Amino acid sequence: MDKILNSDKKIESGLTHLADVVDQRRDAFKAGQADPKTSYTALLFSKGDDGILKKIGEEATEAVMAAKDARNANLAAEQQKLLVGEMADLWFHCLIALSQFNLRPEDVIAELDRRLGTSGIEEKAARKAAGKE
């Protein structure tokens, strides 16, 4: 159990660190100190909400396709590696979106923690009843 908790802290710490870097680059872009021609993160922020959200859609589609390929290849190691790479791309672009909207991965983790122990079916029904879905 301690090993799992330590692993969870390492993951959260890694996401927090990456989010810090993304936020720093966002701030540098806004201050005119990061050039979209030389910084991919600045390029993403230069595209605004629509460009960032479109990129998440593209990355999500690529992750779905990689998952299908991994399943079709009977979870072969090479296909699994490609899936992990696509998921990493998706997570990175989600961190960009969170930063764009002044949010952090800790906000998402807090929401997941809030939902812990609640049936997904119950959670969805509660959102529907509240008119949030």
C-alpha positions as CSV (number, residue, x, y, z in Angstrom):
1,M,0.0,0.0,0.0
2,D,2.8,2.4,0.9
3,K,4.4,1.7,-2.5
4,I,1.1,2.7,-4.2
5,L,0.8,5.9,-2.2
6,N,4.4,6.8,-3.0
7,S,3.7,6.2,-6.7
8,D,0.6,8.4,-6.5
9,K,2.5,11.2,-4.9
10,K,5.2,10.9,-7.6
11,I,2.6,11.1,-10.4
12,E,0.9,14.0,-8.8
13,S,4.3,15.7,-8.2
14,G,5.2,15.1,-11.9
15,L,1.9,16.6,-13.1
16,T,2.3,19.5,-10.8
17,H,5.8,20.2,-12.0
18,L,4.8,20.0,-15.7
19,A,1.9,22.3,-15.0
20,D,4.2,24.7,-13.3
21,V,6.4,24.7,-16.5
22,V,3.4,25.2,-18.7
23,D,2.1,28.1,-16.6
24,Q,5.6,29.7,-16.7
25,R,5.6,29.4,-20.5
26,R,2.1,30.8,-20.7
27,D,3.1,33.8,-18.7
28,A,6.3,34.2,-20.8
29,F,4.2,34.2,-23.9
30,K,1.7,36.7,-22.5
31,A,4.7,38.9,-21.5
32,G,6.1,38.8,-25.1
33,Q,9.1,36.7,-23.8
34,A,8.3,33.5,-25.7
35,D,8.2,33.3,-29.5
36,P,5.6,31.0,-31.1
37,K,8.2,30.4,-33.8
38,T,10.6,28.7,-31.4
39,S,8.4,27.5,-28.6
40,Y,5.7,24.9,-29.2
41,T,3.9,25.8,-25.9
42,A,3.9,29.5,-27.0
43,L,2.6,28.4,-30.3
44,L,-0.3,26.6,-28.7
45,F,-1.1,29.6,-26.5
46,S,-0.9,31.9,-29.5
47,K,-3.8,30.0,-31.0
48,G,-6.2,30.8,-28.1
49,D,-9.1,28.8,-26.8
50,D,-10.2,27.4,-30.2
51,G,-6.8,26.3,-31.3
52,I,-6.0,24.6,-28.0
53,L,-9.3,22.8,-27.8
54,K,-9.0,21.7,-31.4
55,K,-5.6,20.2,-30.6
56,I,-7.1,18.3,-27.7
57,G,-9.7,16.8,-30.1
58,E,-6.9,15.8,-32.5
59,E,-4.8,14.2,-29.8
60,A,-7.9,12.4,-28.3
61,T,-8.6,10.9,-31.8
62,E,-5.0,9.8,-32.1
63,A,-5.2,8.2,-28.6
64,V,-8.4,6.4,-29.6
65,M,-6.8,5.1,-32.8
66,A,-3.7,3.9,-30.9
67,A,-5.9,2.1,-28.4
68,K,-7.7,0.3,-31.2
69,D,-4.4,-0.6,-32.8
70,A,-3.1,-1.9,-29.5
71,R,-6.2,-4.1,-29.0
72,N,-6.1,-5.3,-32.6
73,A,-2.4,-6.3,-32.1
74,N,-3.4,-8.3,-28.9
75,L,-1.7,-5.6,-26.7
76,A,1.7,-6.1,-28.4
77,A,4.4,-4.2,-26.6
78,E,5.2,-1.9,-29.5
79,Q,1.5,-0.9,-29.9
80,Q,1.3,-0.4,-26.1
81,K,4.3,1.9,-26.3
82,L,2.6,3.9,-29.1
83,L,-0.6,4.2,-27.0
84,V,1.3,5.5,-24.1
85,G,2.9,8.1,-26.3
86,E,-0.4,9.2,-27.6
87,M,-1.8,9.4,-24.1
88,A,1.2,11.5,-23.0
89,D,0.5,13.9,-25.9
90,L,-3.2,14.1,-24.9
91,W,-2.4,14.7,-21.2
92,F,0.1,17.4,-22.2
93,H,-2.4,19.2,-24.3
94,C,-5.0,18.9,-21.5
95,L,-2.4,20.6,-19.2
96,I,-2.2,23.4,-21.8
97,A,-6.0,23.8,-21.8
98,L,-6.1,23.8,-18.0
99,S,-3.5,26.6,-17.9
100,Q,-5.4,28.5,-20.6
101,F,-8.4,28.5,-18.3
102,N,-6.4,29.3,-15.1
103,L,-6.9,25.8,-13.8
104,R,-4.4,23.2,-12.5
105,P,-4.2,19.4,-12.5
106,E,-4.8,19.6,-8.7
107,D,-8.3,20.8,-9.5
108,V,-9.0,17.7,-11.6
109,I,-7.4,15.5,-9.0
110,A,-9.6,17.1,-6.3
111,E,-12.7,16.4,-8.5
112,L,-11.7,12.8,-8.9
113,D,-11.1,12.5,-5.2
114,R,-14.6,13.9,-4.6
115,R,-16.1,11.3,-6.9
116,L,-14.1,8.4,-5.3
117,G,-16.5,5.8,-3.9
118,T,-19.4,7.1,-5.9
119,S,-20.8,4.9,-8.6
120,G,-20.2,6.4,-12.1
121,I,-23.8,5.6,-12.9
122,E,-24.9,7.5,-9.8
123,E,-22.6,10.4,-10.6
124,K,-23.9,10.7,-14.1
125,A,-27.5,10.5,-12.9
126,A,-26.9,13.3,-10.3
127,R,-25.4,15.6,-13.0
128,K,-28.3,14.9,-15.3
129,A,-30.8,15.6,-12.5
130,A,-29.0,18.9,-11.8
131,G,-29.2,19.8,-15.5
132,K,-25.4,19.6,-16.0
133,E,-25.4,17.0,-18.7
